[in-house]
């Protein structure tokens, strides 16, 4: 196949994700790795074809000559991706992609390694291996050296070695060859393999698949929609950086929220709010280890950000970086050429007061779950009290809100309600620990704050809650007031707010986060997690049939591998925004758990 058909193909978010808690890679339906940051989620994008590098390719492609069609699937209940490609003459190949992850000698083995096996299935297929990583976000090509069975790539932040049983010149020159036997590729640390690539991949594939099947086996899945929930849970786990416990909002940067919008942001960092949503969803599935790892991350962040008090930022680097200075990267033209591409995120400079409640809610289960080996204790509680202190101090102060407005600030209802939630949960935790004085203090603080929020966030004139104190607008975060326990779902005020949101923020079967113009104009795509919040709110307020219809539609909007990005264009159903989006996968899980028939009723 010539280069030109490949170049003319329009990139899309019909991608699969593989990973192991150290790295992750996005792979398109022709087995091309189009995005992978090495040696960690927020490092330089060594494979950056997804964002159109201006001076190179930035991919790793297994190219089938005379390509006709392809199909993809995951090995069930694993993060092992299978791509089958068919040529026009009856030739078929199968590409197996994974990142090794398994337990060995009491520790987790998850190296900075991608493994690929290419099997001939029928006919006489001919392939090319095009290995074209780049450095400094697509600006330059890496220096390489080669040996008899390997090629070393000097990348921006690491040195990686490709070891293969395909001859080195065939890979270096992208020469076509007949695939008569399986071909194996190990792209990992600059170390000599102590076994053949074929043996290494055979053993790693077996152990990695077994690891994920065992992990999935213990998920507390709902009776209905088990496969979508399992896929969402695995995807969330792939977004947690094992070394620190950080959970990134997405694996990409600068996929536009809609065409030409310039709403292109770097999501490869840990937002305390987003990660809190992820932890709470995983807790409901019984994956409590993610919570424990994340809480360790949070306490390290707090320590690094000043243990003795003061505001906590909304977003941090995956190894506790506080400053994530934003810059534009001109060596990448952007997704479908829609720049700018941004590296870093200036949201770290913002005040987002809901973070305090997000941390406390994520940690609360530590104190009540008897399955945990190390439950929350009094010391852990006192460390969390810092979140409560800041919540009380900042609850009714203007902030950028969870939507991170860059040009205005207000006292946002959701932020204030999450500060209330911090106080409320601290009261429950103190009661559980027998700390009666602290329980009374946090209870009384929560009651007072609750009254203030009700008074200032409810509009008698409009007949519903509003997105900011004494405001007039709506936003989808108000749908969460019942979810966090601020108001009962049967309360007429909440029902009225849900109805108003559906009327004013809904477009067909989708929900916008807000419709009022912001710093960048008027939003044009729906925010997927908001649609899931609306689905949950409908179910909670007794409209379960409508909720199920909307949920089924959202399942249809997943890509062929069951993944969701951040946004959906209501007219076309096309996916936009960073990918895969943890918010969206969390929304799917929560809505499925809310709507599914129980196992007892179904069996």
C-alpha positions as CSV (number, residue, x, y, z in Angstrom):
1,X,0.0,0.0,0.0
2,X,1.3,3.4,-0.8
3,X,1.7,6.2,1.7
4,X,-1.0,8.4,0.1
5,X,-4.1,6.4,1.1
6,X,-2.9,6.3,4.7
7,X,-2.3,10.0,4.7
8,X,-5.7,10.7,3.2
9,X,-7.6,8.8,5.9
10,X,-9.3,11.0,8.3
11,X,-8.4,10.3,11.9
12,X,-11.2,9.7,14.3
13,X,-11.8,8.5,17.9
14,X,-12.7,5.0,16.8
15,X,-9.7,3.9,18.9
16,X,-8.9,1.2,21.4
17,X,-6.8,1.7,24.5
18,X,-4.2,-0.7,25.9
19,X,-2.1,0.0,29.0
20,X,-0.8,-1.3,32.3
21,X,-0.8,1.5,34.8
22,X,2.6,2.8,33.6
23,X,1.8,3.7,30.1
24,X,-1.2,3.6,27.7
25,X,-1.5,3.6,23.9
26,X,-4.4,4.4,21.5
27,X,-4.7,2.1,18.5
28,X,-6.9,2.7,15.4
29,X,-8.8,0.1,13.4
30,X,-5.8,-0.6,11.2
31,X,-3.5,-1.6,14.1
32,X,-1.7,1.8,14.0
33,X,-0.5,3.1,17.4
34,X,-1.4,6.8,17.0
35,X,-1.0,8.1,20.5
36,X,1.4,7.0,23.3
37,X,3.3,9.1,25.8
38,X,6.6,7.7,27.1
39,X,7.6,6.9,29.7
40,X,4.3,7.9,31.4
41,X,0.9,9.4,30.7
42,X,1.9,13.0,30.8
43,X,5.3,12.7,29.1
44,X,6.3,13.6,25.5
45,X,4.0,12.0,23.0
46,X,6.4,9.7,21.2
47,X,3.5,8.4,19.0
48,X,1.5,11.5,18.1
49,X,-0.1,10.8,14.7
50,X,-3.5,11.5,16.3
51,X,-2.6,15.2,16.5
52,X,-1.1,15.6,13.0
53,X,2.7,16.2,13.4
54,X,3.9,18.7,10.9
55,X,7.3,17.1,10.2
56,X,6.8,13.4,10.5
57,X,4.5,10.5,11.0
58,X,4.5,9.7,14.7
59,X,2.9,6.2,14.5
60,X,3.7,2.5,14.7
61,X,1.7,0.8,12.0
62,X,1.4,-2.8,10.9
63,X,0.5,-2.1,7.3
64,X,-1.3,-4.8,5.2
65,X,-0.8,-4.6,1.5
66,X,-4.0,-4.3,-0.6
67,X,-6.0,-3.7,2.5
68,X,-9.7,-4.2,2.2
69,X,-11.3,-4.0,5.6
70,X,-10.7,-4.6,9.3
71,X,-12.4,-5.5,12.6
72,X,-11.5,-5.1,16.2
73,X,-12.4,-6.5,19.6
74,X,-10.9,-7.0,23.0
75,X,-10.3,-10.4,24.5
76,X,-13.3,-10.6,26.8
77,X,-12.7,-9.0,30.2
78,X,-9.2,-7.9,29.4
79,X,-7.2,-5.0,28.1
80,X,-5.8,-7.1,25.2
81,X,-6.8,-5.7,21.8
82,X,-7.2,-7.8,18.7
83,X,-7.2,-6.3,15.2
84,X,-7.9,-8.4,12.2
85,X,-7.2,-7.1,8.7
86,X,-8.3,-8.5,5.4
87,X,-6.7,-7.9,2.0
88,X,-8.4,-8.1,-1.4
89,X,-6.9,-11.6,-2.2
90,X,-8.1,-13.6,0.8
91,X,-5.2,-12.8,3.1
92,X,-5.9,-12.2,6.7
93,X,-3.7,-11.2,9.6
94,X,-4.3,-10.7,13.3
95,X,-2.5,-8.1,15.4
96,X,-2.5,-8.7,19.2
97,X,-1.7,-5.6,21.2
98,X,-1.2,-5.3,25.0
99,X,1.0,-3.9,27.7
100,X,2.2,-6.5,30.2
101,X,0.6,-6.5,33.6
102,X,0.6,-9.3,36.1
103,X,1.6,-10.2,39.6
104,X,4.9,-11.9,40.3
105,X,6.6,-12.6,43.6
106,X,4.2,-10.4,45.5
107,X,4.7,-7.4,43.3
108,X,3.0,-6.0,40.2
109,X,5.0,-6.3,37.0
110,X,4.0,-3.4,34.7
111,X,7.0,-2.2,32.7
112,X,7.1,0.7,30.2
113,X,6.5,-1.9,27.4
114,X,4.2,-2.4,24.5
115,X,4.0,-5.9,23.0
116,X,2.6,-6.8,19.6
117,X,2.2,-10.2,17.9
118,X,1.2,-10.4,14.2
119,X,-0.3,-13.7,13.2
120,X,-1.0,-14.8,9.6
121,X,-4.5,-16.4,9.6
122,X,-5.1,-17.2,5.9
123,X,-3.9,-16.6,2.4
124,X,-0.6,-15.0,1.6
125,X,-0.6,-11.6,3.3
126,X,2.2,-9.2,2.9
127,X,2.9,-6.5,5.5
128,X,5.2,-3.6,6.3
129,X,6.2,-2.5,9.8
130,X,6.4,1.2,9.9
131,X,8.0,2.3,13.2
132,X,8.1,6.1,13.2
133,X,8.2,7.7,16.7
134,X,8.9,11.4,17.1
135,X,10.4,13.6,19.8
136,X,9.4,16.8,21.5
137,X,5.7,16.5,20.5
138,X,6.5,15.8,16.9
139,X,9.2,18.3,16.3
140,X,12.1,16.0,15.5
141,X,12.9,12.4,14.8
142,X,14.7,10.3,17.4
143,X,18.3,9.2,17.0
144,X,18.5,5.5,16.5
145,X,21.1,2.7,16.7
146,X,20.6,-0.9,15.8
147,X,22.0,-4.3,16.5
148,X,21.3,-7.7,15.0
149,X,17.9,-8.1,16.6
150,X,17.0,-4.7,18.0
151,X,16.7,-0.9,17.3
152,X,17.3,1.7,20.0
153,X,15.3,4.9,19.9
154,X,16.6,7.9,21.9
155,X,13.3,9.6,22.7
156,X,12.8,12.9,24.6
157,X,12.3,11.4,28.0
158,X,13.5,7.8,27.7
159,X,15.5,5.3,25.6
160,X,13.3,2.5,24.3
161,X,14.4,-0.7,22.6
162,X,12.5,-2.5,19.9
163,X,13.3,-6.2,19.9
164,X,11.9,-8.4,17.2
165,X,12.2,-11.6,15.3
166,X,11.7,-9.6,12.1
167,X,15.1,-8.5,10.7
168,X,16.2,-5.1,11.6
169,X,16.6,-3.7,8.0
170,X,13.0,-4.8,7.2
171,X,11.8,-2.5,10.1
172,X,14.2,0.3,9.5
173,X,13.3,0.7,5.8
174,X,9.7,-0.3,6.0
175,X,10.1,-3.1,3.5
176,X,7.3,-5.3,2.5
177,X,7.5,-9.0,3.3
178,X,5.3,-12.1,3.2
179,X,4.0,-13.0,6.6
180,X,4.5,-16.8,6.7
181,X,5.0,-17.1,10.5
182,X,4.0,-15.0,13.5
183,X,6.0,-11.9,14.0
184,X,6.8,-10.5,17.5
185,X,7.7,-7.0,18.7
186,X,8.6,-5.9,22.2
187,X,9.1,-2.1,22.6
188,X,10.4,-1.5,26.1
189,X,13.3,-0.4,28.3
190,X,16.7,-0.4,26.8
191,X,17.6,-3.8,28.2
192,X,18.4,-7.1,26.5
193,X,15.5,-9.6,26.7
194,X,16.6,-12.8,28.4
195,X,14.4,-14.9,26.1
196,X,13.2,-14.7,22.5
197,X,10.5,-12.1,21.6
198,X,8.2,-15.0,20.8
199,X,8.6,-16.7,24.2
200,X,8.4,-13.3,26.0
201,X,5.1,-12.4,24.3
202,X,3.7,-15.9,24.7
203,X,4.2,-15.8,28.5
204,X,3.3,-12.2,29.0
205,X,0.1,-12.5,26.9
206,X,-1.0,-15.5,28.9
207,X,-0.3,-13.8,32.2
208,X,-1.7,-10.4,31.3
209,X,-4.9,-11.9,30.0
210,X,-5.2,-14.0,33.1
211,X,-4.6,-10.9,35.3
212,X,-7.4,-8.9,33.7
213,X,-9.8,-11.8,33.8
214,X,-9.2,-12.3,37.4
215,X,-9.5,-8.6,38.1
216,X,-12.8,-8.4,36.2
217,X,-14.2,-11.5,37.9
218,X,-14.5,-9.7,41.2
219,X,-16.3,-6.6,39.9
220,X,-19.7,-6.2,41.5
221,X,-21.4,-5.7,38.2
222,X,-25.2,-5.1,37.7
223,X,-27.3,-7.8,36.2
224,X,-28.0,-5.7,33.0
225,X,-25.3,-4.2,30.8
226,X,-22.5,-6.2,32.2
227,X,-20.2,-6.0,29.2
228,X,-20.3,-2.2,28.9
229,X,-19.7,-1.8,32.7
230,X,-16.8,-4.2,32.7
231,X,-15.2,-2.4,29.7
232,X,-15.7,1.0,31.4
233,X,-14.2,-0.3,34.6
234,X,-11.1,-1.7,32.8
235,X,-10.7,1.6,31.0
236,X,-10.9,3.6,34.3
237,X,-8.2,1.3,35.7
238,X,-6.0,2.0,32.7
239,X,-6.2,5.7,33.5
240,X,-4.7,5.3,37.0
241,X,-0.9,5.8,37.2
242,X,0.2,2.9,39.4
243,X,3.4,4.5,40.7
244,X,1.5,7.2,42.7
245,X,-2.2,6.4,42.5
246,X,-3.1,9.5,40.4
247,X,-6.0,9.1,38.0
248,X,-5.9,11.2,34.9
249,X,-9.0,12.8,33.4
250,X,-8.1,11.4,29.9
251,X,-5.1,10.0,28.1
252,X,-5.0,12.8,25.4
253,X,-4.5,16.5,25.0
254,X,-6.2,18.9,22.7
255,X,-9.0,16.9,21.1
256,X,-11.4,19.8,20.4
257,X,-14.8,19.9,22.2
258,X,-16.3,20.6,18.8
259,X,-14.8,21.5,15.4
260,X,-12.8,24.7,15.3
261,X,-13.7,25.6,18.8
262,X,-10.2,26.2,20.2
263,X,-11.6,24.4,23.3
264,X,-8.5,22.2,23.2
265,X,-7.2,21.2,26.6
266,X,-4.6,18.9,28.1
267,X,-6.3,16.3,30.3
268,X,-3.3,14.1,31.1
269,X,-3.4,15.2,34.8
270,X,-5.2,14.4,38.0
271,X,-8.2,16.6,38.8
272,X,-9.2,15.9,42.3
273,X,-12.8,16.2,41.3
274,X,-12.7,13.8,38.3
275,X,-10.6,11.3,40.2
276,X,-13.1,11.5,43.1
277,X,-15.9,10.5,40.7
278,X,-13.8,7.7,39.4
279,X,-13.0,6.3,42.9
280,X,-16.6,6.5,44.0
281,X,-17.7,4.5,40.8
282,X,-15.0,1.9,41.3
283,X,-16.0,1.6,45.0
284,X,-19.5,0.7,43.9
285,X,-18.0,-2.0,41.8
286,X,-15.9,-3.3,44.7
287,X,-12.6,-2.1,43.4
288,X,-11.5,-0.5,46.6
289,X,-7.8,-0.7,45.9
290,X,-8.1,2.1,43.5
291,X,-9.5,4.2,46.3
292,X,-6.6,3.3,48.7
293,X,-4.0,4.1,46.0
294,X,-5.7,7.4,45.2
295,X,-6.0,8.5,48.8
296,X,-2.3,7.9,49.2
297,X,-1.8,10.2,46.2
298,X,-4.1,12.9,47.7
299,X,-2.3,12.9,51.0
300,X,1.1,13.3,49.2
301,X,-0.4,16.2,47.2
302,X,-1.6,17.8,50.4
303,X,1.8,17.4,52.0
304,X,3.5,18.8,48.9
305,X,1.0,21.7,48.8
306,X,1.6,22.7,52.4
307,X,0.4,20.6,55.3
308,X,-0.6,23.4,57.6
309,X,-3.5,24.9,55.7
310,X,-4.4,27.1,52.8
311,X,-6.2,26.4,49.5
312,X,-5.7,23.2,47.6
313,X,-5.5,23.5,43.8
314,X,-8.0,21.6,41.6
315,X,-5.4,19.7,39.4
316,X,-2.0,18.2,39.9
317,X,0.6,16.3,37.9
318,X,0.6,12.5,38.3
319,X,3.8,12.8,40.4
320,X,2.4,15.6,42.6
321,X,3.4,18.5,40.4
322,X,1.6,21.6,41.4
323,X,2.4,23.9,38.5
324,X,1.2,22.7,35.1
325,X,2.2,25.8,33.0
326,X,0.3,25.8,29.8
327,X,2.0,26.3,26.4
328,X,1.1,25.8,22.8
329,X,2.9,23.2,20.7
330,X,3.3,24.4,17.1
331,X,4.9,21.1,15.9
332,X,1.5,19.4,16.1
333,X,-1.3,20.8,13.8
334,X,-3.9,19.2,16.0
335,X,-6.7,16.7,15.6
336,X,-7.8,16.9,12.0
337,X,-5.6,20.0,11.8
338,X,-7.7,21.8,14.4
339,X,-5.2,23.4,16.7
340,X,-4.0,24.7,19.0
341,X,-2.3,21.8,20.7
342,X,-1.7,22.6,24.4
343,X,0.7,21.0,26.8
344,X,0.0,21.7,30.4
345,X,-3.2,23.2,31.9
346,X,-3.5,26.6,33.5
347,X,-6.5,25.3,35.5
348,X,-3.9,24.7,38.2
349,X,-4.0,28.4,38.9
350,X,-7.8,28.4,39.5
351,X,-9.9,28.3,42.6
352,X,-12.4,25.4,42.4
353,X,-14.0,25.0,45.8
354,X,-15.7,21.7,45.1
355,X,-12.4,19.9,45.4
356,X,-12.6,19.7,49.2
357,X,-15.9,17.7,49.1
358,X,-14.5,15.6,46.2
359,X,-11.6,14.4,48.4
360,X,-13.7,13.7,51.5
361,X,-16.4,11.8,49.5
362,X,-13.7,9.7,47.7
363,X,-12.1,8.8,51.1
364,X,-15.2,8.3,53.2
365,X,-15.5,4.5,52.4
366,X,-12.1,4.0,54.0
367,X,-13.8,4.4,57.4
368,X,-16.8,2.1,56.9
369,X,-15.7,-0.8,54.6
370,X,-14.8,-3.8,56.8
371,X,-13.1,-5.5,53.8
372,X,-10.2,-3.1,53.9
373,X,-7.0,-4.3,55.6
374,X,-6.1,-0.8,56.6
375,X,-9.2,1.1,57.4
376,X,-9.3,4.9,58.0
377,X,-8.3,5.8,61.6
378,X,-8.2,8.9,63.7
379,X,-5.0,10.1,62.1
380,X,-6.5,9.7,58.7
381,X,-9.6,11.6,59.8
382,X,-7.6,14.5,61.2
383,X,-5.7,14.8,57.9
384,X,-9.1,14.9,56.1
385,X,-10.3,17.6,58.5
386,X,-8.0,20.0,56.6
387,X,-10.4,19.5,53.7
388,X,-13.3,20.4,55.9
389,X,-11.6,23.5,57.3
390,X,-11.0,24.8,53.8
391,X,-14.5,23.8,52.7
392,X,-16.0,25.9,55.5
393,X,-13.7,28.8,54.7
394,X,-14.2,28.7,51.0
395,X,-17.8,27.5,50.6
396,X,-19.3,30.8,49.8
397,X,-16.3,32.4,48.1
398,X,-16.4,33.0,44.3
399,X,-14.6,30.3,42.2
400,X,-14.2,29.1,38.6
401,X,-16.6,26.2,39.3
402,X,-16.3,22.7,38.1
403,X,-16.6,23.9,34.4
404,X,-13.4,25.9,34.9
405,X,-14.6,29.2,33.6
406,X,-11.5,31.2,32.6
407,X,-13.1,34.6,32.4
408,X,-15.4,34.9,35.3
409,X,-16.0,33.8,38.9
410,X,-19.1,33.3,41.0
411,X,-20.3,31.5,44.1
412,X,-21.3,28.3,42.3
413,X,-24.1,26.2,43.9
414,X,-22.4,22.9,43.2
415,X,-19.1,24.1,44.7
416,X,-20.9,25.3,47.9
417,X,-22.9,22.0,48.0
418,X,-19.7,20.0,47.8
419,X,-18.3,22.0,50.7
420,X,-21.4,21.0,52.6
421,X,-20.8,17.4,51.6
422,X,-17.3,17.6,53.1
423,X,-18.7,18.7,56.4
424,X,-21.5,16.3,56.4
425,X,-19.3,13.2,55.7
426,X,-16.8,14.3,58.3
427,X,-19.6,14.3,60.8
428,X,-20.5,10.7,59.8
429,X,-16.9,9.6,60.0
430,X,-16.3,11.2,63.4
431,X,-19.4,9.4,64.7
432,X,-18.1,6.1,63.3
433,X,-14.8,6.7,65.1
434,X,-16.5,7.7,68.4
435,X,-15.2,11.3,68.2
436,X,-18.3,12.9,69.6
437,X,-17.0,16.5,69.9
438,X,-15.8,16.5,66.3
439,X,-19.0,14.9,65.1
440,X,-21.1,17.7,66.7
441,X,-18.8,20.3,65.3
442,X,-19.0,19.1,61.7
443,X,-22.7,18.3,62.0
444,X,-23.5,21.8,63.2
445,X,-21.3,23.3,60.5
446,X,-23.0,21.3,57.8
447,X,-26.5,22.3,59.0
448,X,-25.7,26.0,59.0
449,X,-24.1,25.8,55.5
450,X,-27.0,23.8,54.2
451,X,-29.4,26.6,55.2
452,X,-27.3,29.3,53.6
453,X,-27.1,27.4,50.3
454,X,-30.8,26.7,50.2
455,X,-31.6,30.3,50.8
456,X,-29.2,31.7,48.2
457,X,-29.3,29.1,45.4
458,X,-33.1,28.7,45.2
459,X,-35.0,31.1,43.0
460,X,-38.6,31.6,44.0
461,X,-39.1,33.6,40.8
462,X,-37.8,30.8,38.5
463,X,-39.0,27.9,40.6
464,X,-35.8,25.9,40.6
465,X,-32.2,25.9,41.9
466,X,-29.8,28.1,39.9
467,X,-26.1,27.5,39.1
468,X,-24.8,30.3,41.3
469,X,-26.0,32.4,44.2
470,X,-28.7,34.9,43.2
471,X,-28.2,33.9,39.6
472,X,-30.6,33.0,36.8
473,X,-28.8,30.3,34.8
474,X,-28.9,26.5,35.0
475,X,-26.0,24.0,34.7
476,X,-26.0,20.3,34.8
477,X,-24.1,20.0,38.1
478,X,-27.4,20.8,39.9
479,X,-28.5,17.3,38.9
480,X,-26.0,16.0,41.5
481,X,-27.6,17.7,44.5
482,X,-29.6,14.6,45.3
483,X,-26.7,12.2,44.5
484,X,-24.5,13.8,47.2
485,X,-27.3,13.8,49.7
486,X,-27.9,17.6,49.7
487,X,-31.6,17.2,48.9
488,X,-34.0,14.2,48.6
489,X,-34.8,13.2,45.1
490,X,-38.5,13.3,45.9
491,X,-38.3,17.0,47.1
492,X,-40.5,19.1,44.7
493,X,-37.7,21.6,44.4
494,X,-35.3,19.0,43.1
495,X,-37.9,17.6,40.7
496,X,-38.6,21.1,39.4
497,X,-34.9,21.6,38.9
498,X,-34.5,18.4,37.0
499,X,-37.4,19.3,34.7
500,X,-36.1,22.8,34.1
501,X,-32.6,21.3,33.2
502,X,-34.2,18.8,30.8
503,X,-36.1,21.6,29.1
504,X,-33.4,24.2,28.8
505,X,-30.2,22.1,28.5
506,X,-31.5,19.2,26.6
507,X,-31.2,18.7,22.9
508,X,-32.8,15.6,21.6
509,X,-31.5,12.7,23.7
510,X,-28.4,14.6,24.9
511,X,-27.7,17.1,27.6
512,X,-25.4,20.1,27.5
513,X,-23.5,21.1,30.7
514,X,-24.8,24.7,30.2
515,X,-26.0,26.8,27.2
516,X,-25.1,30.3,28.3
517,X,-22.1,31.7,26.4
518,X,-18.8,31.4,28.2
519,X,-15.2,32.6,27.5
520,X,-15.2,30.8,24.1
521,X,-18.7,31.4,23.0
522,X,-21.7,29.1,23.0
523,X,-21.2,25.3,23.5
524,X,-22.1,23.2,20.5
525,X,-21.7,19.6,21.8
526,X,-23.3,17.8,24.6
527,X,-21.2,16.7,27.6
528,X,-21.6,13.0,27.9
529,X,-21.4,12.7,31.7
530,X,-24.1,15.3,32.0
531,X,-26.5,13.1,30.0
532,X,-25.7,10.3,32.4
533,X,-26.4,12.6,35.3
534,X,-29.7,13.5,33.8
535,X,-30.5,9.8,33.3
536,X,-29.8,9.1,37.0
537,X,-31.9,12.1,38.0
538,X,-34.8,10.9,35.9
539,X,-34.6,7.5,37.5
540,X,-34.3,8.9,41.0
541,X,-37.4,11.1,40.4
542,X,-39.5,8.2,39.1
543,X,-39.1,8.5,35.3
544,X,-37.2,5.2,34.9
545,X,-38.6,4.3,31.5
546,X,-37.4,7.6,29.9
547,X,-34.1,7.1,31.7
548,X,-33.6,3.6,30.2
549,X,-34.3,4.9,26.7
550,X,-31.7,7.6,27.1
551,X,-29.3,5.2,28.5
552,X,-29.6,2.7,25.7
553,X,-29.0,5.6,23.3
554,X,-25.8,6.5,25.1
555,X,-24.6,2.9,24.9
556,X,-25.1,3.2,21.1
557,X,-22.9,6.2,21.0
558,X,-19.8,4.3,22.3
559,X,-17.3,3.5,19.7
560,X,-17.0,0.0,18.3
561,X,-14.8,-1.0,21.3
562,X,-17.2,0.4,23.9
563,X,-15.3,3.6,24.7
564,X,-16.5,7.2,25.1
565,X,-14.8,10.6,24.7
566,X,-15.9,13.7,26.5
567,X,-18.5,15.2,24.1
568,X,-21.1,14.1,21.5
569,X,-22.4,16.3,18.6
570,X,-26.2,15.9,18.9
571,X,-26.9,16.1,15.2
572,X,-24.3,13.6,13.9
573,X,-23.5,11.6,17.1
574,X,-19.8,12.1,16.4
575,X,-17.4,11.9,19.3
576,X,-15.4,15.0,20.3
577,X,-13.2,16.0,23.2
578,X,-10.4,14.1,25.0
579,X,-10.4,10.3,24.9
580,X,-11.1,8.1,26.7
581,X,-12.8,10.4,29.1
582,X,-13.0,9.0,32.7
583,X,-16.0,11.2,33.4
584,X,-18.0,9.6,30.6
585,X,-17.0,6.0,31.6
586,X,-17.9,6.8,35.3
587,X,-21.3,8.1,34.1
588,X,-22.0,4.9,32.2
589,X,-21.2,2.8,35.3
590,X,-23.3,4.9,37.7
591,X,-26.3,5.0,35.4
592,X,-26.1,1.2,34.7
593,X,-26.0,0.5,38.5
594,X,-29.0,2.9,39.0
595,X,-31.2,1.4,36.2
596,X,-30.4,-2.3,36.2
597,X,-32.8,-4.9,37.5
598,X,-31.3,-6.5,40.6
599,X,-29.9,-10.0,40.4
600,X,-32.5,-11.2,42.9
601,X,-35.4,-9.9,40.7
602,X,-33.9,-11.1,37.5
603,X,-33.0,-14.7,38.5
